[in-house]
Amino acid sequence: MRPAVLLKIVPPYRDCLVCAVSSQLESFVPGLDILIDELHSNFLNSGFKKPSIIRTAFITTIPSHIVKFHWSIKPGKLRAVARKS
């Protein structure tokens, strides 16, 4: 099981469009990835155990039945992910 950010529920089968998350901060790509660390407004609500990056170039669709937990990303941050993808 890997962490991911739920971007959208995709009809008609309610699949989940997700963006990958990594705690490997050395793979951070400025201008492409989004850093979620202790200073970020979403960090406390994210459920991340340590600073992580949203890998905006790593987007996939997965069946909704394998999603165990998701957190809400603020609309402005979701737009940022959409712009970078």
KAHU-V166757 format. One record per residue. RES is the residue in one small letter. PHI is phi as a letter, one per 40 degrees, with the letter a starting at -180 (999 if undefined). Layout:
RES,PHI  RES,PHI
This chain:
m,999  r,b  p,c  a,a  v,b  l,c  l,c  k,a  i,c  v,b  p,c  p,c  y,c  r,g  d,c  c,b  l,c  v,b  c,b  a,c  v,b  s,b  s,c  q,c  l,c  e,c  s,c  f,d  v,b  p,d  g,g  l,b  d,c  i,b  l,c  i,b  d,b  e,d  l,c  h,c  s,c  n,c  f,c  l,c  n,c  s,c  g,g  f,c  k,c  k,a  p,d  s,a  i,b  i,c  r,c  t,c  a,c  f,b  i,b  t,a  t,b  i,b  p,c  s,c  h,c  i,c  v,c  k,c  f,a  h,a  w,b  s,c  i,c  k,c  p,d  g,c  k,c  l,c  r,c  a,c  v,c  a,c  r,c  k,c  s,c
